[in-house]
Amino acid sequence: MKRKILITGGAGFIGSNVADAYLADGYEVVVVDDLSSGSLENLDSRVKFYQLNICSPALEEIFSREKPDVVNHHAAQISVPYSIENPINDAEINLKGFLNVLQCSVKHGVRKVILISSGGAIYGEAEEYPASENCPLNPLSIYAIHKLTSEYYVRFFQYQYNLTYTILRYANVYGPRQVAQSEAGVVSIFIEKLLHNQAPMLYAYPDEPEGMIRDYVYVKDVVRANVAALDKGDNDVFNIGTGQETTTSFLYRTIAWQLGTDLRPIPGPPRKGDLRRSLLDCSKAFKELGWSPLYTLDAGIRETIEFFKNKESLK
């Protein structure tokens, strides 16, 4: 009998790519998504889809009907500046919604929850560089605080109800289906702007004009970590990134070079919650999940550009 996996946020950028991989491996996939940022176009026809906000009491009816073995929790409000401006709304989704998922999981016999957290946010301006999972946690935004709180929630549910979990702390994920909005979508924003011959904003601190340092990981590598987490990494936390530092300026130049444009970006000041640098040590994932990134930045950007070019040609 095939195992059934319920993916919250599974119509979104990362969740839908994970859904495709689970389907390819023979799992039955159920997706719950309110389509606030996701799209039905991202879903394979074999996916059983429910349009619903994870805060809704009706979520329990879905768990009761579907009886998933595993829950992969990707549903989230992902914008750091938005979380600072709208902390209650961020808590509604990222805390209350996740608690609803956890309660339903316990009540209806879920074996394991894979929680998606943020290695790019919860370490703050890290004391350790690159930051390992043992680095002191210093969340400097409402979004990061709520992601860390979710980690504590799932640990409590393991302690209290014996609900197995794996936490994946993502670096900055990019790739096909990424939505060109908010700071999390910088790669897709740059690509879409340049495809329309428009200069994007490049945010930077005055004393660091090359922009912030980030760890950009390709979505197909992230998907592989989600597959590995189905049967490994029980009751533990793992960074999922590349350990390769990239400034915003270098990212822009890489994209511009591949698109053959010399259009210059528009300099802009840092936004609320912008960290100066973020880089993850992912050696633990290699040792315990058997996972490491396979894509270089050049290769990942190339595939992402092709996706957006094809999308433009269909308009």
Summary of the structure (lengths in Angstrom):
residues: 315
radius of gyration: 18.8
end to end distance: 41.4
largest distance: 58.3
contacts: 1118
relative contact order: 0.14
helix: 41%
strand: 19%
